[in-house]
Amino acid sequence: MTRRRFTVPLLAGLLVTTVLSPFARAADAPTESPSPTPPVLQMPPPDPARIFAPLAWPDPVNAFRSGSGRRGPEAWQNRADYDIHVAIDPISRVLSGDETITYTNNSPDDLDVLWVHLDQNAYREGARANFATPAWHTHHTDGVTIESVTIEQEEHDTPIVPVISDTRMQLPLVRPLHKGEKYRLRIVWHLTLPGAWGGRTAVSPSQNGDIYEVAQFYPRMAVYDDLRGWDTLPGLGQEFYLETGNFDYSVTVPSDFIVAGSGALVNADDVLTREQRDRLTQAARSEQRVMIRTRDEVLAAVTAELPAPSPAPKTVDKASAHKNEPAKSTPPAPKTKTWRFHMNDTRDVAFAASAAFLWDAARLDIGTQTVASKSDATPRLAMAVYPVEAMGSHGWDRAVSYVKHAIEDFSTRLFPYPWPNAVAVGGHGANMEYPGLAFEGKDEKDGQLFAMTVHEFAHQWFPMLVGSNERRNAFMDEGFATFLGTLAAPDFNQGEFAPKRDAEFAPTSGRPATDITALLRDPAAPVLMAPSDTVPETYRHPLTYFKAAYGLTLLREQIIGPERFDRAFRAWIMEWAYHHPTPSDFFRFMSSETGEDLSWFWRGWFFNNWAPDYAVAPVTYPDDDPAKGALVKVVNRGWLPLPVTLQVTWKDGSSARVRIPTEAWVQHNELTVEVAGNQPVRTAIVDPDLTIPDIDRSNNSFGAILTVTPPTKAGP
């Protein structure tokens, strides 16, 4: 594949890719993981005029999006409500579906076409995703077969001939859909569910039957917004951008299956035993998990499905073999049950189904907020479904406690969880989130299971609640969810899995300020504002997850402070819940709400891979007299001048600290700090606690180097 190169003008005699181009890379991305100590991109001396210049945002201020980062006075958003009915044939693995979409045009425009996502077409041979991300698409299905599309109107129904292009379907309208109007769109389709290789949608084996993890299974309306009109990026491997609406959906499966789905189960009387319904009632009052479907019930269901043993063969007289032979009959079709779910104000739904599922649950303590379900009596539960082999005190026996902690912790910190249930599914290991539900790995244990559960349920806020465009700006969901995980880990069971240290965050040493420097020093690394599909898999976790999350950590702990940051972050979620913010909206909002001009940080951390780099010169004294204090010269050599602490330690071991703000560098790159004292200085060091990602610590101190002990506890 040919990768486009970016060229930029020369600055100070050097080619500086990250200074002048927001999405530039100095070279093609490597095919292997970046080295822990890649060659450093040579930068000219920092230019304060460029660092602190006004920042031109990608998305302009207008009547729809304000300069404060809030929705403008004329903001609008279209809506899609769904009524979906699907059935799964476990023999052929064919899912058949019939849905009605009520689509409301709230835009100021007349729409002459509608666009619908068919994401299962990414599995087709020849799909664009096969070429963009071939490692993710090694097997194929026929994708989605559209049987019919009809606009349902009171007078008559109008068939539509769809135009299908890769993972999108265009529906030309006979009459435009005007502002404020609704169309009822009926689509009938079927598809073959992929095997375990399907990833986000998969059928995988377990000891007691196949596990169906089903997502992107229905035609979904594309977003029409004020930025691009129809946003119809094809599915190449990144995630989704969808409209919000209410969902009623049903799933018909063999009668021994358990179905766990987004939203509230509304026909429990039809599909659960009396004992299971009683256990759900008990779980709604319990802080500890209650088994809804037990191991014995799973094994009993499996035994009931086993074929009867064949009778012993008999000797038959050939001459009379065909006399009185009974007529052959077709084996009876397996019995089925239909599970019905409802979910309000959501952008999507997904479900899992299997005869192998154990099921446990406990209450969610998140206040008395109105639940988005049809029944006010619906209990709010943390749930887990998983196969027998996932049981164990190090495994899925604790999954409900992890779900419960994540939902309750984030509801307190951010915005109350708005949906009835939160379900963790132990399957083949997609580690993929959907509203109210997450697909995880049945083999995950201990800290890994905790980290994945917390991360996937952090996604309930980003992007399920705050509906950013994952397909274009993946850092706004993956990075934000990873950041929430760093906050939730210390609060669980006295920090059992803290600090967060895994593939998503601080993977090497557990110190993010140290581990991120490998990316910041890498001249080939993309930047956070690069379009998501252009980020190679090599850099996806270091950049989209780790760097984005650590950027919020720096804002909270080093630049703004927890009190102001937390208040602004909560306000951001409340402003954009159920809506579609962009990075520009986020940058504007946080600057406005915190009272800080953060353009220098957004430019350096998100639009470039700039980093701090401080140095300390030899300490001097006024009139060469230590009794008059010390003069410490600090030099800024980096393009991201984060606030930094200078620690001076005197000969007798006493010390003093001075906080140097970012504004110290708005006009110059050298600063002499006068520190009161009356004896010689033993050491002077900037960033003594290793809290900022200084990319060259060899010159951070005068005198003996202060060592800092790395964390002793870590996650997976």
Order of alpha helices (4+ residues) and beta strands (2+ residues): beta-beta-alpha-alpha-beta-beta-beta-alpha-beta-beta-beta-beta-beta-beta-beta-beta-beta-beta-beta-beta-beta-alpha-alpha-beta-alpha-beta-beta-beta-beta-alpha-beta-beta-alpha-alpha-alpha-alpha-alpha-alpha-alpha-beta-beta-beta-beta-beta-beta-beta
